[in-house]
């Protein structure tokens, strides 16, 4: 999750830089803290998947607005983000599906954790 958070911060900075370079207004709002505990690893990853889908929907709204305003530079920028959003959702969903299959098996959970621990920053 730490690695994923670092990746998401990088994405946020790309949006910030895009706005700055285009002299757009930048407003940073507060973000509610996520829960500090979840009922299970599955519940945590289901929440993560839900959030990934919410972010994708927000980017899609931005594309629609930019397209309506004929702001094609922003449309292109957001379309690049939309492509990576699909990957983010698919990766998170794959983990959710693995956790569902694992059920209560501690051995399976350890295997999933071991596999995810090998993930490199990208």
Buried (B, 14 or more C-beta within 10 A) or exposed (E): EEEBEEBBEEBEEBBEEBBEEEEEEEEEEEEEEEEEEBEEBBEBBBEBBEBBBEBBEEBEEBBEEBBEEEBEEBBEBBBEBBEBBEEBBEBBBEBBEBBEEBEEEEEBBEEBEEEBEEEEEE
